[in-house]
Amino acid sequence: MNFVDVDLNLLRVFDVMMRERSVTRAATELGRTQSAISHSLSKLRFLLQDELFTRHGGEMRPTPRAMELLSDISTALATIRASIDRHQVFNPATTRRNFRVGLTDYHAMTLIPGLIREFSRQAPNATLNVIPANGPEIGSSVYLRQVDCALTGAAIRDDPSLLRVELGQDRLFCAVWSGSKIASSAMTLETYLASSHLQISADGIAEGLADAALKQMGLRRNVVATISNYLVLPWALRGTELITHCGDAILQILDEKSEVTLIPPPLAISNVNAWLIVHRQMANDPGTKWLRDVIVGIYNGSRARDAKGGPSKALERRVFYE
């Protein structure tokens, strides 16, 4: 293979395919036909002497050779894009760009309403996709440009290619059904340990911050079930004596109809960090910077409302404070 034989547009196809993992979606993003994308892939496979992508179900998965090429090709394209963007003004009011945000189930509940409203107001011609960002693998999604940025509380391994900004911290509470015996009084460690627990884990398996705190004390709780999202929390707790944990940001969406009472835990548990993650190569991209500012503004606005007003009147009767 000689460099003069390489059509640089083929590298754009490779870069988009690494994000989309789909010929159909890559064609849509690049404004080309599926057959044109398939033809470009054939050229790339011939030039690079590798299959590059293999089909697994409905997804085109990259080969080890493709993963090896990703960093160099994406870096080169990002450098070219940044050089061009420096001389252009990004205008959210006129852009037709598609943006992708990775959100955990927890952050999605509290941020999506405000995010959609503000995104639609500022960028009426753009489109937004909210992608599940549950678990440490979200770092890979940012690295592979499958999302423009992600907001997560998961522990992300240190990676020099990822920029992490801590937006804030949420305090963990015990959540119980408001009609339970536990909800009628402050919780003791004895009651906590004697009760059955519901664990909310992004992958439906992993332990939580409460388990880590208990291990340091030589104790463990009785987890009888694990679920993967917060959306079903009111229904999962209703009519039970179960205890689970959730951050205080959930106060924004709970009302009396949820029948959920929040109680401070009888042990010290680490707060949940909110990390905004973006690929360093895209940190100065005007569109990405705008999207980050929108998310940061919504997050800070919600925390400011919490600090100023605290729980609503409807919640004051259902939250026990120390």
C-alpha positions in Angstrom: 0.0 0.0 0.0 1.2 3.4 -0.9 -0.1 6.6 0.7 -0.8 8.2 -2.7 -3.3 5.4 -3.3 -5.4 6.3 -0.2 -8.5 8.5 -0.7 -8.6 10.4 2.6 -12.4 10.2 2.4 -12.0 6.5 3.1 -10.6 7.5 6.5 -13.7 9.5 7.3 -15.8 6.3 6.5 -13.5 4.3 8.9 -13.9 6.9 11.6 -17.7 7.1 11.4 -18.0 3.3 11.2 -16.0 3.0 14.4 -18.6 5.2 16.1 -21.8 3.8 14.5 -20.9 0.1 14.0 -23.5 0.1 11.2 -23.3 0.7 7.5 -26.8 2.2 7.5 -26.1 4.7 10.2 -22.7 5.6 8.8 -24.4 6.3 5.4 -26.9 8.5 7.1 -24.3 10.5 8.9 -22.1 11.0 5.9 -25.0 11.7 3.5 -24.1 8.8 1.3 -25.9 5.6 0.2 -25.3 2.2 1.9 -23.8 0.8 -1.2 -21.3 3.7 -1.4 -20.2 3.0 2.2 -19.9 -0.7 1.5 -17.8 0.1 -1.5 -15.5 2.3 0.6 -15.2 -0.5 3.2 -14.1 -2.9 0.4 -11.4 -0.4 -0.7 -10.2 0.0 2.9 -10.1 -3.7 3.5 -8.0 -4.2 0.3 -5.6 -1.3 1.1 -5.1 -2.3 4.8 -5.2 -6.0 4.2 -7.7 -6.6 7.0 -11.4 -7.3 7.4 -11.6 -4.2 9.8 -15.3 -4.9 10.7 -17.1 -8.2 11.1 -20.8 -8.7 11.5 -22.1 -9.9 14.9 -25.9 -9.9 14.9 -27.0 -6.4 14.0 -23.6 -4.8 14.7 -20.4 -4.4 12.8 -17.6 -5.0 15.3 -14.1 -3.7 14.8 -11.2 -6.2 14.4 -8.0 -5.9 16.5 -6.3 -4.2 13.5 -9.2 -1.6 13.4 -8.8 -0.9 17.1 -5.1 -0.4 16.6 -5.7 2.1 13.7 -8.4 4.0 15.6 -6.2 6.2 17.7 -3.9 7.4 14.9 -6.7 7.9 12.3 -9.1 9.6 14.7 -6.3 11.9 16.1 -5.3 12.9 12.6 -9.0 13.7 11.5 -9.6 15.5 14.8 -6.5 17.7 14.2 -7.8 18.5 10.7 -11.3 19.2 12.0 -9.9 21.5 14.8 -7.8 23.5 12.3 -10.9 24.1 10.1 -13.2 24.8 13.0 -10.9 27.5 14.4 -11.9 29.6 11.4 -15.6 28.9 11.6 -18.2 30.1 14.1 -20.5 27.4 15.5 -24.1 28.6 15.7 -26.5 26.3 17.6 -29.4 28.2 16.2 -28.6 27.0 12.6 -26.6 23.8 13.0 -28.2 20.5 11.8 -25.6 18.4 13.6 -26.6 15.3 15.5 -25.4 15.2 19.1 -25.1 12.2 21.3 -25.1 12.3 25.1 -24.4 9.4 27.4 -26.4 9.5 30.6 -26.8 7.0 33.4 -30.3 6.0 34.3 -30.0 8.0 37.5 -28.9 11.2 35.7 -31.3 10.7 32.9 -34.3 10.9 35.2 -33.2 14.3 36.6 -31.6 15.9 33.6 -33.5 14.8 30.5 -36.6 17.2 30.8 -34.4 20.2 31.2 -31.9 19.0 28.6 -34.5 18.4 25.9 -36.1 21.8 26.5 -32.9 23.8 26.5 -31.4 21.8 23.5 -34.6 22.4 21.5 -34.7 26.0 22.4 -31.0 26.8 21.5 -30.6 24.3 18.5 -34.1 23.9 16.9 -32.6 22.3 13.7 -30.2 19.9 15.5 -31.0 16.4 16.8 -30.2 14.8 20.1 -29.7 11.1 21.0 -29.5 10.1 24.7 -27.5 6.9 25.0 -27.4 4.7 28.1 -24.1 5.3 29.9 -24.3 2.7 32.7 -21.1 1.2 34.0 -17.4 1.9 33.5 -17.6 0.9 29.8 -18.9 4.4 29.1 -15.3 5.6 28.9 -14.9 3.3 25.8 -18.0 4.9 24.3 -16.4 8.4 24.6 -13.1 7.1 23.4 -14.7 5.5 20.3 -16.7 8.7 19.7 -20.0 6.9 20.0 -21.1 9.8 22.2 -19.9 13.4 22.2 -19.8 13.4 26.0 -21.2 11.5 29.0 -22.4 12.2 32.5 -21.8 9.3 34.8 -21.2 8.5 38.4 -19.2 5.3 37.6 -15.6 5.0 38.4 -13.8 5.5 35.1 -10.2 4.3 34.7 -7.6 7.0 34.2 -7.1 7.5 30.5 -5.0 10.4 29.1 -7.3 10.6 26.1 -10.3 11.4 28.2 -11.1 14.7 29.9 -13.0 14.3 33.2 -14.7 17.2 34.9 -16.4 16.7 38.3 -19.7 18.6 38.3 -20.7 17.8 41.9 -21.7 15.1 44.4 -25.0 13.5 45.5 -25.6 12.3 49.0 -26.9 8.8 49.3 -30.1 8.1 51.2 -32.0 5.0 52.1 -35.2 4.8 50.2 -38.2 2.8 51.5 -41.9 2.5 50.9 -43.7 5.3 52.8 -46.3 2.8 54.1 -43.6 0.5 55.7 -42.8 0.3 59.4 -39.2 1.5 58.6 -40.6 4.8 57.3 -42.2 5.7 60.5 -39.0 6.4 62.5 -35.3 7.1 62.2 -33.2 4.1 61.1 -30.7 2.4 63.3 -27.8 0.3 62.1 -29.5 -2.7 63.8 -32.7 -2.2 61.8 -30.7 -1.6 58.6 -28.8 -4.9 58.9 -31.8 -6.9 59.9 -33.8 -5.7 56.9 -33.9 -7.0 53.3 -32.3 -4.8 50.7 -32.9 -4.0 47.0 -29.7 -3.1 45.2 -29.8 -0.8 42.1 -26.8 -1.5 39.9 -26.2 -0.5 36.3 -25.3 -4.0 35.2 -27.7 -5.7 37.6 -24.8 -7.5 39.3 -22.3 -5.1 40.9 -22.2 -4.1 44.5 -22.8 -0.5 45.6 -21.1 2.1 47.7 -23.1 0.9 50.8 -21.5 -2.6 50.4 -18.0 -1.0 50.3 -18.7 0.9 53.5 -20.1 -2.1 55.3 -17.0 -4.2 54.3 -14.8 -1.7 56.0 -16.8 -2.3 59.1 -16.7 -6.1 58.8 -20.4 -6.2 58.0 -22.7 -7.0 55.1 -26.3 -6.3 54.3 -29.0 -8.8 53.1 -29.5 -8.0 49.4 -32.4 -10.1 48.2 -32.8 -8.6 44.7 -30.9 -6.4 42.2 -32.4 -4.2 39.5 -30.6 -2.2 36.8 -32.5 1.2 36.9 -34.2 3.7 39.1 -37.3 4.2 37.0 -39.1 1.3 38.7 -38.1 2.3 42.2 -41.5 3.4 43.5 -43.2 0.2 42.2 -40.4 -2.1 43.4 -40.6 -0.7 47.0 -44.4 -0.4 47.2 -46.0 -2.7 49.7 -42.6 -4.0 51.0 -40.2 -3.5 53.9 -37.2 -3.3 51.5 -34.5 -0.8 51.8 -32.6 0.6 48.8 -30.2 3.5 48.2 -30.5 6.5 45.9 -28.9 10.0 45.6 -30.6 13.1 46.8 -31.0 14.4 43.3 -34.0 12.1 43.0 -35.9 14.5 45.2 -36.5 16.6 42.1 -38.7 13.9 40.6 -40.4 12.3 43.6 -43.8 13.4 44.7 -46.4 12.0 47.2 -47.8 9.6 44.6 -44.4 7.8 44.4 -44.9 6.7 48.1 -41.1 6.8 48.6 -39.6 8.0 51.8 -35.9 9.0 52.0 -34.0 8.4 55.3 -30.4 9.1 56.1 -28.4 5.9 56.3 -27.1 4.8 59.8 -23.6 4.5 58.5 -21.1 6.8 56.6 -21.4 6.1 52.8 -19.3 7.9 50.1 -21.1 10.4 48.0 -21.8 9.8 44.3 -19.7 11.8 42.0 -21.1 13.3 38.8 -18.4 13.2 36.1 -18.7 14.8 32.7 -16.4 13.0 30.3 -15.3 14.1 26.8 -12.6 13.0 24.5 -9.6 15.4 24.7 -9.4 15.6 21.0 -13.0 17.0 21.0 -12.6 19.3 24.0 -12.1 22.4 21.8 -14.6 21.5 19.2 -17.2 24.4 19.2 -20.2 22.1 19.0 -19.0 19.8 21.8 -18.1 22.8 24.0 -21.6 24.2 23.5 -23.2 20.9 24.4 -21.0 20.6 27.5 -22.0 24.1 28.6 -25.7 23.2 28.2 -25.4 20.1 30.3 -23.3 21.9 33.0 -25.8 24.7 33.2 -28.7 22.3 33.6 -26.9 20.3 36.3 -25.7 23.4 38.2 -29.2 24.9 37.9 -30.8 21.8 39.4 -28.3 21.7 42.3 -28.8 25.4 43.0 -32.6 24.9 43.3 -32.0 22.0 45.7 -29.7 24.1 47.8 -32.0 27.1 47.8 -35.4 25.4 48.4 -34.6 22.0 49.6 -37.3 19.3 49.2 -40.8 20.4 48.2 -43.6 20.8 50.7 -44.9 17.5 49.6 -41.6 15.8 50.4 -40.9 17.5 53.8 -43.3 15.1 55.4 -41.6 12.2 53.9 -37.9 12.9 54.4 -36.2 12.4 57.7 -33.1 14.5 58.3 -30.4 14.1 60.9 
